[in-house]
Amino acid sequence: MMNYNDIFENHLDNLRKEGRYRVFATLERQCGHFPKAIHHNTDGTSKKVTVWCSNDYLGMGQNKKVLDAMQNAITQYGAGAGGTRNISGTHKLHVDLEKSLSALHDKEAALVFSSGYVANEGSLSTLIKLLGADNQKPIVYSDELNHASMIHGIKSGVCEKKIYRHNDIAHLKELLENSDTARPKIIAFESVYSMEGDIAPIAEICALAKKYNAMTYLDEVHAVGLYGAHGGGVAQARGLLDQIDIIEGTFGKAYGVMGGFITGTRAVIDAIRSYASGFIFTTALPPAILAGALASVEYLKTSEIERMRAHSNAKYMKQKLDNAGLPYMKGDSHIIPLIIGDAKCCKAVTDILLEQYDIYVQPINYPTVPKGTERMRLTATAAHSIEDIDKMVDVLTTLYNEHEILNLKRA
Ligand code: PLP
């Protein structure tokens, strides 16, 4: 007789052997104290730690305007949406939020999803389905380091997928040149690559898209709120909003709440609204989340303080790491990855940081990043102080000096 449980245990054992079994840190974020949080150990003890891997880049998860909006929404509208968007679940706040987002990106329309993941998966799979309607398989050109949600969306549509080397314009051009001109095409890419900390050559990709008549789909999940005069993302910062057909984002990172969205022309947004299964057949986001997201988006359209602080903190930290000679990946974004290159070693280093220095960084392993490139992904948010940064770099310097980090092993 087949023992189903043993099959699952074997899979888990494999993960443990490779050192990439995921252990979640149990945290209590304390309102008003970010980036500090309480960390709960498995033995029942707890202590205060500094979080160095949060995506709440601007500390908006504790912004007073956002909190007030969410609390008022619960008092006024209650807890849940009460239905899917199609059946009684569309709140006026959905409509207001979508208007705010289309204005943010100078687009005709926007659509809110339950997460950035669902937005990517649902939008890309639906675009492929709709573009392929005339028995013409669309071709999707996808950066090799695109997020799992985009990969999943592309895989679940019937298309030909061409993967180009990360941010490699010459490779993308070569793939486009050798493609059937008559077939529909989508170039799917991100602005800020959150595991590398680098930024795509958006203008060059758009120029190729124009030349080869391809649609552009840009994931700005790690950029919205944080880049551009109004927090619209890197395309806004570079004056390229009109070159992108669909911009995708999240409320879960710099906006500090949760939920995802896309913006584009009225026709493309209406088509995705009408055909995307992941949008249609699920309960709509609740009013408190919508109110928080709307307050955050509107606030960051005008407030510059948080953006300036986050960027100056990242710059300061990179300078300190340079001075200390520590090997971080030198991208143009606010994200600072430190390559360790071995799953067990990466876990061991982050364990030491937590146990001995009260610093929490989650080790990043395969499949999030390729094997052999395991890393710590550091985020100096707007909420970190100069003292926090100084301490972190000092501690890292000590670890590198004391442990010859790449050889560091733990029993
Ligand atoms: N796109 C990218 C590049 C991401 O890194 C993530 C999340 O980690 C997502 C999409 C999904 O966004 P969300 O967390 O809102 O589901």
Residues whose N, C-alpha, C, O or C-beta is under 5 A from the ligand:
A	BS01	PLP	S115 G116 Y117 H147 S149 S194 D219 V221 T250 G252 G259 G260
